[in-house]
Structure formats: C-alpha cells, structure tokens
C-alpha cells in the first residue's frame, strides 16, 4: 500500500469533510463537538494513524538525507502527530474536541505528505514508501498495533511488563527483516521467517492473557498465529 494511502483509508469512514489547520479550541455553537457516540471509533482509528506517522518518522531516519533536511522532514511529520495526539488525549479524558478539529485530519495529512515529498524528492520518497511497505515495515506495524491493543486492556503493571518483555524480545528479529521489496523465493523465505516470529509472539502472549483479553485484541493477536 502506498505510504499515505493507508492513512487515508483509516480515516475515510470518519471524515467526510475537512478544514485545514483547524484550531485546537473548545467547541462552540458554530463549531459543535464531534459526536461522543463515535469516540471509540475515533480513538481506534486515530491511534492507528498516529502509529503510522510514528513509523514514517522512524523510517525517515533510515534514509540518506542531509541532517538539515532530516530535521525538516521530521518537523513536517510532527505537525499532524501533535495535532492528532492532542485530540486523542482530549477524547480519552472524556472531552470531545470540536468537530472541525476531527474532520481536519485528512487535509492535515495531505498537506504533510505534499510538503514531505516536495522536500525529500521523488527518489527518496519512493525509497521511503518501499521501506514502509516492506516486510520489516509490516512487522513494525503489527508490533505497534499490538502495543496499542495491550494498552487498551488496562492490565496490572506486572502483566504489562510481561507482555512488553515479549514484544521487546521480538524487536531485534523484526529489525533484521528485509526493508526492501522482494520477489519469488526470497520473499517466501522472509515471509516464513516473519510468520514464525509472530507465531512465537502469539504463543507467549496467549500464555499470559485471558480468553476475554485475547478476544478483545481480536485480529491484532489472532492473526499472528497464522492461517
């Protein structure tokens, strides 16, 4: 999937209209709060978008960019991350932000994409997209989704540490996965390595989590076990 296409797909069901650079102000009569009934959906989608932006920023560090250009690229990504995380924090505190702030997300992301690609150029933009859609990029995404899901379970500190230790121990193997596009046997071999890694993560987490907790994690956990 193309770099920001995943982000737009995640928010499509929540934002039919948009206002660029919406202010982070309190709701008003002219700008009512976003529907509270949709808060769980907004939070779930918003966390996935935030994770994707975090991974974009991480992957930027791996490109051969001039130090000054890298700082500018990171700053471009930090704008939508701060805006989005601020809105998510507000929702989690039980206060819905203005509707315009929620609906501005598509344009904020689109603006960030355009600025980023204009800054780093076509070649580096293509390399960034390749790395994001590689097996390593996919594995990072799945680990990040697991972390988000585990955080939502609100477990005890001890059980959180146990689960985090499992994910942390898997991270070195994730980082060894290919960061470029592969074909044929090379892809099949690397895919099997990734599947084996995640099957091991699944087995260890399943030994800690209750059946209800596993069900609440849904495909974020169950898909790791393989078909």
C-alpha positions as CSV (number, residue, x, y, z in Angstrom):
1,X,0.0,0.0,0.0
2,X,1.3,3.5,-0.8
3,X,2.7,5.5,2.0
4,X,-0.2,7.8,3.0
5,X,-2.9,5.7,1.2
6,X,-3.1,3.6,4.4
7,X,-3.7,6.7,6.5
8,X,-6.5,8.0,4.2
9,X,-8.1,4.5,4.2
10,X,-8.1,4.5,8.0
11,X,-9.9,7.9,8.3
12,X,-12.3,7.6,5.4
13,X,-15.2,6.3,7.5
14,X,-14.8,9.2,10.0
15,X,-14.1,12.3,7.9
16,X,-16.4,13.2,5.0
17,X,-15.5,16.9,5.1
18,X,-12.4,18.8,6.3
19,X,-11.0,22.1,7.3
20,X,-7.2,22.5,7.1
21,X,-5.3,23.7,10.2
22,X,-8.4,23.6,12.4
23,X,-7.8,25.4,15.7
24,X,-7.5,23.3,18.9
25,X,-10.2,25.4,20.6
26,X,-13.2,24.4,22.8
27,X,-16.4,23.5,21.0
28,X,-18.8,26.4,20.3
29,X,-22.2,26.9,18.9
30,X,-20.7,27.5,15.4
31,X,-18.3,24.5,15.8
32,X,-20.0,21.9,18.0
33,X,-18.2,18.9,19.5
34,X,-17.6,15.8,17.5
35,X,-20.3,13.1,18.2
36,X,-19.5,11.5,21.6
37,X,-21.0,8.2,20.4
38,X,-18.2,7.9,17.8
39,X,-15.4,8.4,20.4
40,X,-14.4,4.7,20.5
41,X,-14.2,4.7,16.7
42,X,-12.3,8.0,16.5
43,X,-9.9,6.7,19.2
44,X,-9.2,3.4,17.5
45,X,-8.7,5.0,14.0
46,X,-6.7,7.9,15.5
47,X,-4.3,5.6,17.3
48,X,-3.6,3.7,14.1
49,X,-2.9,6.9,12.2
50,X,-0.6,8.1,15.0
51,X,1.2,4.8,14.9
52,X,1.6,5.1,11.1
53,X,3.0,8.6,11.4
54,X,5.4,7.4,14.1
55,X,6.7,4.7,11.8
56,X,7.0,7.2,8.9
57,X,9.2,9.3,11.2
58,X,11.3,6.3,12.3
59,X,11.8,5.3,8.7
60,X,12.9,8.8,7.7
61,X,15.9,8.2,10.0
62,X,17.0,5.3,7.7
63,X,17.1,7.4,4.5
64,X,20.3,9.0,3.3
65,X,19.1,12.6,4.0
66,X,21.2,15.6,4.7
67,X,21.0,16.2,8.5
68,X,19.3,19.6,8.0
69,X,16.8,18.0,5.6
70,X,16.1,15.2,8.0
71,X,15.2,17.7,10.8
72,X,12.8,19.5,8.4
73,X,11.2,16.2,7.4
74,X,10.8,15.2,11.0
75,X,9.2,18.5,11.8
76,X,6.7,18.1,8.9
77,X,5.6,14.7,10.3
78,X,5.5,16.1,13.9
79,X,2.8,18.6,13.0
80,X,0.0,16.1,12.3
81,X,1.2,13.8,15.1
82,X,0.9,16.6,17.7
83,X,-2.5,17.7,16.4
84,X,-3.8,14.1,16.3
85,X,-2.3,13.1,19.7
86,X,-3.7,16.2,21.3
87,X,-7.2,15.4,20.0
88,X,-6.9,11.8,21.2
89,X,-5.8,12.9,24.7
90,X,-8.8,15.1,24.9
91,X,-11.1,12.3,23.9
92,X,-9.6,9.9,26.4
93,X,-10.1,12.5,29.1
94,X,-13.8,12.4,28.2
95,X,-14.0,15.8,26.4
96,X,-14.8,15.7,22.7
97,X,-12.9,18.2,20.6
98,X,-14.6,20.5,18.0
99,X,-15.9,18.6,15.0
100,X,-13.8,20.7,12.7
101,X,-10.7,19.5,14.5
102,X,-11.6,15.9,13.9
103,X,-12.6,16.4,10.3
104,X,-9.4,18.4,9.5
105,X,-7.3,15.2,9.8
106,X,-7.4,14.3,6.0
107,X,-6.3,17.8,4.9
108,X,-3.6,17.9,7.6
109,X,-2.2,14.6,6.5
110,X,-2.4,15.6,2.8
111,X,-0.6,18.8,3.4
112,X,2.1,16.9,5.4
113,X,2.5,14.4,2.6
114,X,2.9,17.1,-0.1
115,X,5.4,19.1,2.0
116,X,7.4,15.9,2.8
117,X,7.6,14.7,-0.8
118,X,8.5,18.1,-2.1
119,X,11.3,18.4,0.5
120,X,12.9,15.0,0.1
121,X,12.4,14.5,-3.7
122,X,11.0,11.7,-5.8
123,X,13.8,9.2,-5.3
124,X,13.9,9.4,-1.5
125,X,10.1,9.4,-1.4
126,X,10.0,6.2,-3.4
127,X,12.5,4.6,-1.1
128,X,10.5,5.7,2.0
129,X,7.4,4.1,0.5
130,X,9.3,0.9,-0.3
131,X,10.7,0.6,3.2
132,X,7.3,1.3,4.8
133,X,5.6,-1.4,2.7
134,X,8.4,-4.0,3.2
135,X,8.2,-7.0,5.5
136,X,10.1,-5.1,8.1
137,X,7.7,-2.2,7.8
138,X,4.7,-4.6,8.1
139,X,6.2,-6.2,11.1
140,X,6.8,-2.9,12.8
141,X,3.2,-2.0,12.2
142,X,1.9,-5.2,13.7
143,X,4.0,-4.9,16.8
144,X,2.8,-1.3,17.2
145,X,-0.8,-2.4,16.8
146,X,-0.3,-5.0,19.5
147,X,1.2,-2.4,21.8
148,X,-1.9,-0.2,21.2
149,X,-4.2,-3.1,21.9
150,X,-2.5,-4.2,25.0
151,X,-2.6,-0.6,26.4
152,X,-6.4,-0.6,25.9
153,X,-6.7,-3.7,28.1
154,X,-5.7,-1.7,31.2
155,X,-3.9,-4.6,32.8
156,X,-1.8,-4.6,36.0
157,X,1.7,-3.2,35.9
158,X,3.2,-6.6,36.3
159,X,1.3,-8.1,33.4
160,X,2.0,-5.1,31.2
161,X,5.7,-5.7,31.9
162,X,5.4,-9.3,31.0
163,X,3.7,-8.5,27.7
164,X,6.1,-5.7,26.9
165,X,9.1,-8.0,27.5
166,X,7.7,-10.4,24.9
167,X,7.4,-7.6,22.3
168,X,10.8,-6.1,23.2
169,X,12.5,-9.5,22.7
170,X,10.9,-9.8,19.3
171,X,12.1,-6.4,18.1
172,X,15.7,-7.4,17.1
173,X,14.3,-10.1,14.8
174,X,11.8,-7.6,13.4
175,X,14.7,-5.2,12.5
176,X,16.5,-8.0,10.7
177,X,13.6,-8.5,8.3
178,X,14.2,-7.1,4.7
179,X,13.5,-3.4,4.3
180,X,13.2,-3.6,0.5
181,X,10.8,-5.3,-1.9
182,X,11.5,-8.9,-2.6
183,X,10.2,-11.4,-5.2
184,X,9.9,-15.1,-5.6
185,X,11.8,-17.4,-3.2
186,X,13.5,-14.6,-1.3
187,X,10.1,-13.1,-0.4
188,X,8.6,-16.5,0.5
189,X,11.6,-17.3,2.8
190,X,11.4,-14.0,4.5
191,X,7.7,-14.1,4.9
192,X,8.0,-17.5,6.6
193,X,10.6,-16.1,9.0
194,X,8.2,-13.3,9.9
195,X,5.3,-15.7,10.3
196,X,7.4,-17.9,12.6
197,X,8.4,-14.9,14.6
198,X,4.8,-13.8,15.2
199,X,3.6,-17.3,15.9
200,X,6.1,-17.3,18.7
201,X,4.9,-13.9,20.0
202,X,1.3,-15.1,19.8
203,X,2.1,-18.3,21.8
204,X,3.8,-16.3,24.6
205,X,1.2,-13.6,24.8
206,X,-1.6,-16.2,24.8
207,X,0.0,-17.9,27.9
208,X,-0.4,-14.6,29.8
209,X,-3.7,-13.1,28.5
210,X,-7.1,-14.4,29.5
211,X,-9.5,-15.7,26.8
212,X,-11.5,-12.4,27.2
213,X,-8.4,-10.3,26.8
214,X,-7.4,-12.3,23.7
215,X,-10.9,-11.8,22.2
216,X,-10.7,-8.0,22.9
217,X,-7.4,-7.8,21.0
218,X,-9.1,-9.6,18.1
219,X,-7.2,-10.0,14.8
220,X,-4.3,-7.9,16.2
221,X,-3.4,-11.0,18.2
222,X,-5.2,-13.9,16.5
223,X,-3.7,-13.1,13.0
224,X,-0.2,-13.7,14.5
225,X,-1.0,-17.4,14.9
226,X,-1.2,-17.8,11.1
227,X,-3.9,-19.2,8.9
